[in-house]
Amino acid sequence: MAHPSTAIVIPVVSEELEVETHHVARGSVRVSTRVEIHDQTIETPFVHEEVVVERIPVNTVVEGDAPQVKEEGDVLIIPVLEEVIVVEKRLMLRELVRVSKRRTTTSAQETVALRHHVVDVERIEGPEVQTTGQRAAK
């Protein structure tokens, strides 16, 4: 055992740890939408029908019953009769009227406005800093 006059003093040291975190705003983002309109030309088909009438002279005598209206495909045939005076009365087929349809397709150009959405993203830089502190002992 050591003497009281020769006592050695040993310091007891403890370490403390201090931890801080900093929140740094590196920037922000602004998102916006806008509508862009552009013109586009389109072709639109149009269907047009017209009636075609052909008059075909026949001028023949009809024996028996009068001919009836008939259809041949898309053509309607209408007999036109006339009575003529002779020593005896007979039916004479004067003409045949052929009625048919003719279909015509034409195109027209129209300008139509079409819209679509566009998204713009803009980064905004900023120096804002927030600090929070935490301490722990070791």
C-alpha positions as CSV (number, residue, x, y, z in Angstrom):
1,M,0.0,0.0,0.0
2,A,1.2,3.5,-0.9
3,H,1.8,6.3,1.6
4,P,-0.6,9.1,1.7
5,S,2.0,11.6,0.7
6,T,2.9,9.7,-2.4
7,A,-0.7,9.2,-3.6
8,I,-1.2,9.1,-7.3
9,V,-4.2,10.8,-8.8
10,I,-5.7,8.9,-11.8
11,P,-8.2,11.0,-13.7
12,V,-11.4,9.1,-14.8
13,V,-12.4,10.3,-18.2
14,S,-15.7,9.7,-20.0
15,E,-16.4,10.6,-23.6
16,E,-19.7,12.1,-24.8
17,L,-21.0,11.8,-28.3
18,E,-23.0,14.6,-29.9
19,V,-24.9,13.8,-33.1
20,E,-26.7,16.4,-35.2
21,T,-28.7,16.0,-38.4
22,H,-29.3,18.8,-40.8
23,H,-32.2,18.8,-43.2
24,V,-31.1,20.7,-46.3
25,A,-33.7,21.7,-48.9
26,R,-31.9,21.0,-52.2
27,G,-34.8,22.4,-54.1
28,S,-38.5,21.9,-54.9
29,V,-40.5,20.8,-57.8
30,R,-43.5,22.6,-59.4
31,V,-45.7,20.5,-61.6
32,S,-48.2,22.2,-63.9
33,T,-50.4,21.1,-66.8
34,R,-51.4,23.0,-69.9
35,V,-53.5,22.3,-73.0
36,E,-52.0,22.6,-76.4
37,I,-54.3,22.9,-79.4
38,H,-53.2,22.2,-83.0
39,D,-55.2,22.0,-86.2
40,Q,-55.4,18.7,-88.1
41,T,-56.9,18.3,-91.6
42,I,-59.1,15.2,-92.1
43,E,-60.9,13.8,-95.1
44,T,-64.6,12.9,-94.6
45,P,-66.3,10.7,-97.2
46,F,-69.8,11.7,-98.4
47,V,-72.1,9.2,-100.1
48,H,-74.4,10.7,-102.7
49,E,-77.1,8.8,-104.6
50,E,-79.0,9.9,-107.6
51,V,-81.7,8.2,-109.7
52,V,-80.9,7.5,-113.4
53,V,-83.9,7.3,-115.7
54,E,-83.5,5.7,-119.1
55,R,-86.4,5.8,-121.6
56,I,-86.1,2.9,-124.1
57,P,-88.6,3.2,-127.0
58,V,-90.2,-0.3,-127.8
59,N,-93.3,0.4,-129.9
60,T,-94.5,-3.2,-130.1
61,V,-98.0,-4.6,-129.9
62,V,-98.7,-6.5,-126.7
63,E,-100.7,-9.7,-127.0
64,G,-102.5,-10.8,-123.8
65,D,-101.9,-9.3,-120.4
66,A,-100.0,-6.1,-119.9
67,P,-96.4,-6.5,-118.7
68,Q,-95.8,-5.9,-115.0
69,V,-93.3,-3.8,-113.2
70,K,-90.2,-5.8,-112.4
71,E,-86.7,-5.5,-110.8
72,E,-83.5,-6.7,-112.3
73,G,-80.8,-6.3,-109.6
74,D,-80.9,-2.7,-108.6
75,V,-82.9,-1.6,-111.7
76,L,-86.7,-1.1,-111.6
77,I,-88.3,-1.6,-115.0
78,I,-91.7,0.1,-115.5
79,P,-93.6,-0.7,-118.7
80,V,-95.5,2.3,-120.1
81,L,-98.5,1.3,-122.2
82,E,-100.6,3.2,-124.6
83,E,-103.8,2.1,-126.4
84,V,-103.7,2.8,-130.1
85,I,-106.8,2.8,-132.5
86,V,-106.7,0.2,-135.2
87,V,-109.4,-1.9,-136.7
88,E,-109.1,-3.8,-133.5
89,K,-107.8,-2.6,-130.2
90,R,-104.4,-3.9,-129.1
91,L,-102.0,-3.0,-126.4
92,M,-98.8,-1.5,-127.7
93,L,-95.7,-1.4,-125.5
94,R,-94.5,2.1,-126.1
95,E,-91.3,2.0,-124.1
96,L,-89.6,0.6,-121.1
97,V,-88.4,3.0,-118.4
98,R,-85.3,1.7,-116.6
99,V,-84.8,3.3,-113.2
100,S,-81.5,2.6,-111.4
101,K,-79.4,4.2,-108.7
102,R,-75.9,5.5,-109.2
103,R,-73.8,5.9,-106.0
104,T,-71.0,8.5,-106.0
105,T,-68.6,9.0,-103.2
106,T,-66.7,12.3,-102.8
107,S,-64.3,13.6,-100.2
108,A,-64.2,16.9,-98.4
109,Q,-61.4,18.3,-96.2
110,E,-62.1,19.7,-92.8
111,T,-59.9,21.3,-90.2
112,V,-60.5,19.9,-86.7
113,A,-58.8,21.2,-83.5
114,L,-57.3,18.4,-81.4
115,R,-56.2,19.0,-77.8
116,H,-53.7,17.1,-75.7
117,H,-52.3,17.7,-72.2
118,V,-48.6,18.5,-71.7
119,V,-47.0,18.3,-68.2
120,D,-44.1,20.7,-67.4
121,V,-41.9,20.0,-64.4
122,E,-39.8,22.9,-63.1
123,R,-37.1,22.4,-60.3
124,I,-36.8,25.4,-57.9
125,E,-33.4,25.6,-56.1
126,G,-33.6,26.9,-52.5
127,P,-31.1,27.3,-49.6
128,E,-33.4,26.5,-46.7
129,V,-31.7,24.5,-43.8
130,Q,-33.4,22.9,-40.8
131,T,-31.4,21.5,-37.9
132,T,-32.4,18.9,-35.3
133,G,-30.0,17.8,-32.5
134,Q,-29.5,14.4,-30.8
135,R,-27.1,13.6,-28.0
136,A,-25.9,10.2,-26.8
137,A,-23.4,9.4,-24.1
138,K,-20.8,6.6,-24.4
